[in-house]
Amino acid sequence: MKSLKYMAIAAVAALAASCTLDLPKEQISSELTAPVLRPVSNVLSDANTTKVEQVNFTWDSADFGAKTEILYSVYAELGKEKALVGQNYKNSLSINKGDLVGLVCSSLNGEKNSDVTISAYVEATLKDVVNSPVLTSEKVSFMVHTYLPPKKSIWLPGKYQDWSQFGTEIIEVEAGTSTYKILVDVSNKAETPYYFKIVDENQSWVGRNDGYKPEGWEVADPANKDGNFSVTAEEPIMWLTINTKTKTVAREVVSKVALIGDFNEWKESEEPEFTYNAAKNVWESPVISFTEGKEWLLRLNGSWEHKYGDAVATTDIAGGFELTKGKDAKNIPAPGTGDYIVRLHANRTPIVVTYEKQ
């Protein structure tokens, strides 16, 4: 019985291996014909068309002189950046306008809400053939209007900021997602537990907190007559993730917001901590003495699992750099030689750091 079992396994393995072919060169014509990508119309996108209209790529077939299926891969290109749009075994490919705009902005680093000229081309390879020749079409250029809907904001008033106006602004993670995220400290000296509310995009006190429910946590004072959210004095610092469609409020407690780097010889026991400035809605470091050419990182909870780096310049905040969380995040270059206050704008995604020289 064991012999039969192993024979069956060997047969399956042989069958799997046979799915990939090494086609003899003599079966491939010496006269190869590359695919021809047909002209692509300019892509005009706006709030009404981005989600419902398609961009169509069509091409004339490649010819390898071999009777086998051909896999076509469509690529988009802008400067030195290249991204795969999609693949198909047919002579056409369609992609949603919004998806193409996202690819141009994210993968090709195209400017948002602008007219961006990109190039596209098609590569043809033989299906399931090892070392298949690659036949590439000529490039076709066309314009993409990179319309992105504006991000919305909600507000987080509370005693921590003296219930001022409608509270602390939180910017949508991605436009149209109805998801908002903020790193905030709601502590204050006047009361415990610490109370706060959610005010939707219309900035109206009517219906505040209406229907919102904690997700995975409990408020400290569920009987509060005003329907406030509340947390204990021991856990005032937290990531809040709010979804205005599902009416949920998720919470992740944070014990410490700090920075570490060459300026303190990377000593974990001597991390300077940020403090939250509720009036300005930013986290502020103490004065840090940086040196040109040196580096630093942002860390939460004193953990390397919660480090932020990979600083990339952004135009969203003047002089700002977007940070990325991850164990592979690269160190952040020091802003120069001198004394600086580092400000962390954590009411948006990605979070942004700025510097003020003293």
N, C-alpha and C positions, 0 to 999 in steps of 0.2 A: 504493500500500500504506500509506504514511504517513497519507493522508487517511482510509482505513478504520480505521486504528488510533485516530486522534483522535476519529473519529465514535463508535467503540465506547466510548472513555473517557467522552465526553460523555453517552452513553446511560446508562452505569453511574452517573454523577454525578446525572443527572436522576432515576434510579430511587431512589437513596439519599435525595435531597431529598424525593421524594414520600412517604417513610415517615413524615414529620412533617406533620401537617395543621393548617391554620388554619381551623377549622370556622366557617362563617358563623353569626352570632348567631341568624338565623331558624331554624336547625336545632336549636337548644337551647331547650327549653321554658322559658317564663317562670315555670312552677311547678316549682321544683326541690325535691327531697326529700333531706335529708341522711341518711347511714347512722345506724343506731341500734345502739350497742354494748350488748350484753347483759351482765348482771352477771358479774363475774369472781370466782371463789372465792378465798378467802384461800390464800396459798401457804405451806404448812408444809414446810420442807425440813430434812433431817438427813443424816447420813453415809450412810444407806441409800437415800435417795430423790433426792438432789441430781442424780446423774448419769443416772438412769433414768426419772424421771417428767417429764411435760410440763405446761406451763401453756397452756391453750387460750383464745384470744380468738375470739368469734363475733359477728356483727352482721347486721342486716337491711340489704338492699341500698339504695344510693343510687339516685336517679332523676334523670337529666339531661334526659329526653325525647328523647335522641339514641341512635341504634342504633350504639353503639361500646362497646368494652371499657372497664371501669372499673378503675383501679388504686387499691387500698386501702393506706394506710400507717398502721401502728399506732404511736402514740407513748406513752411513759411520762413522767411529770412528778412532780417533788418540789421544792416551793418554786419557786425561779427556774430550776431546772435542767430540761432537757428532752432526751430521747434517743429515737432511732428504734429500735423493737423489731424491726420487720420489715415487709415488703410482700408483697402477694399479689393476684392477680386474682380469687380466690375469696372467699367470705364467712367465712373463718376463717383463723387463723394459730396455729401451735403453736411453743413455744420450750421448750427444756430448762430445768428448774428452776435448775440450776447457772448456765446462761447468763444467766437473768433476775436471779439474785442478783448475779452479777458486774456486770451493767449497773447495777443499783441502787447498788451500792457504788462502782463506778468512775466511771460517767458521771453519776449523780445525787447522788454524795457521801453516800449513805445510810450509816448507822452499821452496822458489821459485827456479826454475831451478836446481832441485835436484831430487834424487831418494828417494821417500818417501813411506814407507810401511804403509798401512792403513788396517783396517778390515771393513768388511761389514756383515750385517745380515738382515733378513727379519722378520717383525712382521705380523701376520695374525689376523684379527678381523672380526666378522660377520657384514655385511653391515646393517646399520640402526637399530642396536640392542643396546639398552641401557645396559651398564655394561657387554658388551661382553667379554668373556675370551680373553686373548691375548696369542697367541702361537708364540714363538720366535725360530728361527733357530739357529743352531750353527754358530759361526763367521767364516768367510773365509778371509784370509789375502792375499794381493797382492800388487805389487809395482806400483806406479804412478810416471812417470817422469814429474815433474811439469814445463814443458816448458812454459815460458811466453815470447812473443816477446819483444825486447828492445823498450823502449820508445824513440820517436824521439824528436827533438828540433827545434824550430824556433827562430827568432831573432827580436829584436825591437830596431833598431838604431834610434837616434834622437839627437837633440841639447842638451838635458838634460845630455847626456853622451858624448858630443863633437863628435858625429858621429864616435865613436871609433870602429874600426874593423867592424863587422857586427852587433854590438849592444848587448843588454841585452838578455841573453838566457832565453827561456821559454820552460819548459819541458811538454810533452804531459800528459794530465790528466790520461788517460789509454792507453796502447799500442794499436794501431790500430784504435783509435777513431777519429784521426785527430783534436782533440779539445785541445786547449791550454788555460791556465788561469794564469793571473799574477796580483798581486797588485803592482802598480807602481806609482811613482810621476815623471811626465815628465816636471816639472817646471825648469826654468833656468833664469838667470839674463840678458841674452843677447837679447832675442826677445819675443814678444808676437804677435799672439798666439803661443802656443808651438807646434812644429812640430815633427813628428816621422813617421817611415815607418815600414813595415813588410817585413822580408826577410825569404823565405821558407827554408826547411831543407837542400837544397844544398848549402846554404851560397853564393848565387850568386846575384850580384846587377842587373843582367838581369831579367826583369819581376817583379821587386819589386812592391808591392802593386797591381800587375796585377789582375784586376777583383774584388778586395776586396771592399765590400760595408759596410758602417755603418748600423747597425741594431738597429733602435729605437733611433738614435741620429743623429745630424748633425755636420759636421766638421765646425770649426770656419772660415776657409778660403777655401771655395770650389773651388775658381778660381786659387788656387796655381798651378803654371805651372809644378812643379815637382811631382804632384800627392800625396803630403804628406797628412797624417792625421793631424788634428790640433784640439786643445782644447783651451778654453779661460784661461786667467790667474786666474780666480776665481775657476776653477774646474780642477786642475792638477792631483789630486790624484784619482785613479780609479781602479776598477777591470776591466780588459779587458778579454773577452772570444772570442777567435779566432778559427774559424773552417776552415781548409785549403781545405776541400772538397766543402763546401757550399759557401766558399769565403765570410763569414760574420764576422763582428767585432762588438760584443755587448759591451756595456759600462755601468758601474754602478759607479756613483760618490761617493766618500768617503770623509767625512769632517775631520775625525781624526782617527789616529791609536795610541792606547794608552794601558797602562796596569794599573791594579788596584789590590789591595790586602791588606794583613795584614801590609805590609811595610808602607802604607799610611792610615791605619785604614779604608780602603775601602771608602775613601772620593771621591765621583764622581767629586767634584769641583777641586780636586788636582791630577788628573791623569797625570803622566808623559807621554809625547808623544814620539813616535818613529820618527826618521827622516830617509829618504831614502838615502843610500849610493850608488849612481849610478855606481861608479867604481867597487864596490864589488857585486852589485846586491843584497843587503840585507837591511833590515830595522834595525836600531840600537837604542836602548834605551839610555837614560842618565844612569849614574851609579846608581844602585839600591842597597840599604842595605837590604839584605834578612836575615831571621832568620830560622835556621833549624826547621822543623816541621810546619812552617807557609805556607800560600798558596797565589796564585795570579791567575788572569785571563787576557786574552787579550780581548780588546773591540774595536769595530769600531763604529764611529759616536757617541760615548758616550752613547751607547744604550745596554741594557741587551738583546735585541733581536738579537744583533750581537756580541755575546760573543763566545770565543773559549777556550776549555779546553780539558779534557780527554787525558792528555799527555801519549803517548805510545812510548817507545823507538824504534828507527829505525836505520838500518844500512846504509841508503841512504846517510846520512851526519854524520860524526863522532861526537858522543856525542849528537846527535839530538833526538828530541821528536816530533812526529806527533801530531797535534792538530785537534780537531773536533769542528765544529760549531753547536750550538744548545742550546735551553733554558735549557735543562737538562744536559749540559756538566758539568762535575765535575771540581772542582778547581784544579789548577796545583800546585804540591808540590814545595816549594822553593828548589833551588839547594844545599843549605847549609847556613851556617852562614858566612856573609861577604859581600863585595861589588862586584857587578857583572854588566857587560853589557849584556843585552839580545839581541840576534840577531834573526830576523824573516826572514826566507827564504820563500818568498811568490811567487816564480816563478814556483811552483810545487803544486800538489794536492796529499795528504793533505799538508798544509803548515807545516813547521818544525821550531822549536825554538832551539837555542843553547845558551850556556852561556860561558862567558869569565870572570874569576875571576880577579879582579884588585889588 
